[in-house]
């Protein structure tokens, strides 16, 4: 059994990471899950949420925006729309986006066509704020 996982994290714009890690935790469409070396092969969809990984005893956090997660032979491939490491998130911009989405939702009914758009924008902003806080910023 391998002692590490090879993780490739890719967006449509760039390869974000290609590293060996000890473990990975992500937010799947059915809830949070973890992967260790030797994990059985599987494929799942990811929702807006956090991905964390441990490398040499240090845990790193990223905010993800939808995608897919595949494990096969101790190789993890993660394809997502966006991925932002905690220390690269513009916290003030994320807080402003959260405020804009909350204000827009107050003016709409849940059945309005734009309500879901702002609900997802709020969810993305909340995850970005939460992940940024894990980098030690407030």
Secondary structure by P-SEA (a helix, b strand, c coil): cccccbbbbbccccccccccccbbbbbccccccccccccccbbbbbccbbbbbbcccbbbbbbbccbbbbbcccbbbbbccccccccccaaaaaaaaaaaaaaaaaaccccccaaaaaaaaaaaaaaaaaaaaaaccc
